[in-house]
Amino acid sequence: MKKIIIIFLLSFVIGSGVYADVIENNSFAYTYLFHLYYDNGQLFADRDVKFKYDIIAEIFVPETLNTQFPYKGEIVNLKGEVAKMFQFDPRQGNPKFLKGTLSVKAPYVPDGQKAVFYNNQGDALLTIFVSESSFCNDDGVCNPDVGEDTKTCPSDCKQVLPVPIASPEVPVGGQGSILMNLIYVLIIAGVGLGGWFGGSAIWRRWKGRQTPPMVQFPQETNV
């Protein structure tokens, strides 16, 4: 039921224009907000909150750290890959803070599976599963009705690139150019010869018309 509600809210945000699509660094305009409890170096999910985390419609902004030894978190996707990493200070800059609740923000991942929190020694302290709020399920099928597209879910929605059309190559040198030059020469020679023969025939015909016919005189006869 929770997953249905979250997907409905995500769809509403997308349709209402609050969703900023994908920004240049491939982050989404959503942020995980985890509700945690800190107890002397240990981390737990806050038991007084109904849900362990929420999704808020804002672009993730890394936390400003006031410690040299911050804790870190990883968002692991459904393929088991670390999709995003983030850092946080559980004491929030207060060295006297030893126990109490805190909220930690993390970048949203559309195919997120879980969030793993580590201390400053690299020890895993807490794991919270987030797959209920993921609309990209990495199943190899593009489902646009739940928000999957080439930007939000490239693993399922492969971008089809246009097939380039090869243009015929015009030979620049080599045997092709020699053959073409020979053809041009033959054409020019044929035109020249045809013109010469044609011109000669016309000239002879014109000259024949200009020559006066010979007049034959009657021969004298002796009586």
Secondary structure by P-SEA (a helix, b strand, c coil): caaaaaaaaaaaaaaacccccccccccccbbbbbbbcccccccccccccccccccccccccccccccccccbbbbbcccccccccccccccccccccccccbbbbbbbbccccbbbbbccccccccccccccccccccccccccccccccccccccbbbbbcbbbbccccccccaaaaaaaaaaaaaaaaaaaaaaaaaaaaaaaaaaaacccccccbbbbcc
